[in-house]
Structure formats: C-alpha cells, structure tokens
Amino acid sequence: MPKCNHCDAHVSERFARVFADEHGEIHACINCSANAGIAEVARKRARGT
C-alpha cells in the first residue's frame, strides 16, 4: 500500500496515481499539506512544468 514519504501515513492507490511523482513517491499526503497545495502541484504537472 502506498504511503506518504513525509509522515508514513498510508494513502489510497487512487491518491498515489494522481499525486505521486514520476518515481512513484508521495511527498505529502492530504494530512501533510493543504488541499490548495496539492491542487497546485497537480496543475503544474498537468502543464508539464
């Protein structure tokens, strides 16, 4: 099961598919970062920056 690299909390497979980096690492789970921060990262990745 995937987990947050910051706090070691387990995250869902769906969360990991969306928010993991290109190496499959999750740097912040929903408990470690604000929802706005997660959404911003997702937008940046979608733009390829």
Backbone as a printed PyTorch tensor [residue, N CA C, xyz], in Angstrom:
tensor([[[  0.8460,  -1.1760,   0.0000],
         [  0.0000,   0.0000,   0.0000],
         [  0.8960,   1.2460,   0.0000]],

        [[  0.5910,   2.2190,  -0.8320],
         [  1.4260,   3.4250,  -0.9040],
         [  1.3650,   4.2270,   0.3900]],

        [[  2.4370,   4.9590,   0.6570],
         [  2.4570,   5.7850,   1.8650],
         [  3.1680,   7.1030,   1.6080]],

        [[  2.8860,   8.0460,   2.4580],
         [  3.4700,   9.3790,   2.3910],
         [  4.9280,   9.3120,   2.8400]],

        [[  5.8080,   9.8950,   2.0670],
         [  7.2280,   9.9160,   2.4440],
         [  7.4880,  10.8470,   3.6160]],

        [[  6.5810,  11.7670,   3.8700],
         [  6.7780,  12.7450,   4.9450],
         [  6.3740,  12.1900,   6.3090]],

        [[  5.1780,  11.5730,   6.3970],
         [  4.6790,  11.1200,   7.7050],
         [  4.4580,   9.6130,   7.7930]],

        [[  4.6900,   8.8930,   6.7110],
         [  4.4980,   7.4320,   6.6390],
         [  3.0430,   6.9830,   6.7460]],

        [[  2.0950,   7.9070,   6.5950],
         [  0.6810,   7.5270,   6.5980],
         [  0.3460,   6.8150,   5.2860]],

        [[ -0.5250,   5.8420,   5.3670],
         [ -0.9680,   5.1400,   4.1570],
         [ -1.9190,   6.0280,   3.3690]],

        [[ -1.8030,   5.9540,   2.0700],
         [ -2.7140,   6.6780,   1.1810],
         [ -3.3270,   5.6760,   0.2160]],

        [[ -4.4250,   6.0600,  -0.3790],
         [ -5.1040,   5.1490,  -1.2990],
         [ -4.3320,   5.0310,  -2.6110]],

        [[ -4.5970,   3.9500,  -3.3140],
         [ -3.9970,   3.7580,  -4.6400],
         [ -4.3960,   4.8990,  -5.5630]],

        [[ -5.6380,   5.3560,  -5.4460],
         [ -6.1270,   6.4540,  -6.2770],
         [ -5.3420,   7.7360,  -5.9890]],

        [[ -5.1140,   8.0500,  -4.7100],
         [ -4.3380,   9.2320,  -4.3410],
         [ -2.9310,   9.1170,  -4.9190]],

        [[ -2.3390,   7.9500,  -4.8190],
         [ -0.9880,   7.7320,  -5.3280],
         [ -0.9220,   7.9110,  -6.8470]],

        [[ -1.9170,   7.4260,  -7.5740],
         [ -1.9330,   7.5930,  -9.0330],
         [ -1.9590,   9.0590,  -9.4290]],

        [[ -2.6820,   9.8500,  -8.6660],
         [ -2.8500,  11.2610,  -9.0110],
         [ -1.6790,  12.1120,  -8.5440]],

        [[ -1.1760,  11.8820,  -7.3270],
         [ -0.2310,  12.8120,  -6.7170],
         [  1.2060,  12.3170,  -6.5820]],

        [[  1.4780,  11.0820,  -6.9510],
         [  2.8600,  10.5980,  -6.8640],
         [  3.7030,  11.2520,  -7.9520]],

        [[  4.9990,  11.3890,  -7.6810],
         [  5.8880,  11.9610,  -8.6950],
         [  6.2430,  10.8920,  -9.7250]],

        [[  7.1360,  11.2420, -10.6410],
         [  7.4830,  10.3090, -11.7230],
         [  8.1610,   9.0340, -11.2290]],

        [[  8.5970,   9.0420,  -9.9620],
         [  9.2320,   7.8590,  -9.3790],
         [  8.2710,   7.0890,  -8.4770]],

        [[  7.0130,   7.5540,  -8.4180],
         [  6.0150,   6.8940,  -7.5880],
         [  6.0490,   7.3000,  -6.1370]],

        [[  6.8030,   8.3400,  -5.8130],
         [  6.9120,   8.7940,  -4.4250],
         [  5.8680,   9.8580,  -4.1230]],

        [[  5.3120,   9.7840,  -2.9220],
         [  4.3200,  10.7500,  -2.4730],
         [  4.9840,  11.6040,  -1.4030]],

        [[  5.2030,  12.8610,  -1.7210],
         [  5.9490,  13.7370,  -0.8200],
         [  5.0850,  14.3620,   0.2590]],

        [[  3.7740,  14.4020,   0.0630],
         [  2.8710,  14.9310,   1.0750],
         [  1.4780,  14.3480,   0.8660]],

        [[  0.9390,  13.7690,   1.9300],
         [ -0.4210,  13.2410,   1.8640],
         [ -1.4080,  14.3550,   2.2000]],

        [[ -2.6530,  14.0170,   2.2130],
         [ -3.6930,  15.0040,   2.4980],
         [ -3.5300,  15.5840,   3.9000]],

        [[ -2.9720,  14.8160,   4.8160],
         [ -2.7700,  15.3010,   6.1850],
         [ -1.5460,  16.1920,   6.3070]],

        [[ -0.6080,  16.0930,   5.3950],
         [  0.6380,  16.8540,   5.4740],
         [  0.5960,  18.1850,   4.7370]],

        [[ -0.3360,  18.3460,   3.8480],
         [ -0.3670,  19.5850,   3.0850],
         [ -1.7890,  20.0610,   2.8920]],

        [[ -1.9300,  21.3210,   2.6330],
         [ -3.2440,  21.8970,   2.3850],
         [ -3.7710,  21.4200,   1.0370]],

        [[ -5.0610,  21.3060,   0.9120],
         [ -5.6630,  20.8930,  -0.3540],
         [ -5.2550,  21.8240,  -1.4820]],

        [[ -5.1270,  23.0930,  -1.1960],
         [ -4.7330,  24.0490,  -2.2380],
         [ -3.3480,  23.7190,  -2.7650]],

        [[ -2.4370,  23.3210,  -1.8920],
         [ -1.0840,  22.9660,  -2.3170],
         [ -1.0730,  21.7330,  -3.1930]],

        [[ -1.8780,  20.7590,  -2.8570],
         [ -1.9660,  19.5480,  -3.6600],
         [ -2.5250,  19.8820,  -5.0410]],

        [[ -3.5600,  20.6900,  -5.0750],
         [ -4.1680,  21.0530,  -6.3520],
         [ -3.1840,  21.8310,  -7.2200]],

        [[ -2.4000,  22.7030,  -6.6100],
         [ -1.4200,  23.4800,  -7.3790],
         [ -0.3750,  22.5750,  -8.0080]],

        [[  0.1110,  21.6030,  -7.2630],
         [  1.0930,  20.6620,  -7.8000],
         [  0.4850,  19.8820,  -8.9540]],

        [[ -0.7510,  19.4450,  -8.8060],
         [ -1.4090,  18.6950,  -9.8750],
         [ -1.5270,  19.5410, -11.1330]],

        [[ -1.8630,  20.8160, -10.9810],
         [ -1.9700,  21.7040, -12.1560],
         [ -0.6120,  21.8770, -12.8250]],

        [[  0.4490,  22.0510, -12.0440],
         [  1.7900,  22.2130, -12.6070],
         [  2.2030,  20.9660, -13.3880]],

        [[  1.9250,  19.7940, -12.8400],
         [  2.2860,  18.5530, -13.5290],
         [  1.5030,  18.4140, -14.8230]],

        [[  0.2450,  18.8240, -14.8030],
         [ -0.5900,  18.7180, -15.9960],
         [ -0.0550,  19.6130, -17.1080]],

        [[  0.5320,  20.7440, -16.7220],
         [  1.1070,  21.6660, -17.7050],
         [  2.5090,  21.2470, -18.1170]],

        [[  3.1090,  20.3060, -17.3600],
         [  4.4450,  19.8350, -17.6990],
         [  5.5640,  20.7330, -17.2360]],

        [[  5.3160,  21.5270, -16.1810],
         [  6.3610,  22.4130, -15.6580],
         [  6.9820,  21.8440, -14.4200]]])
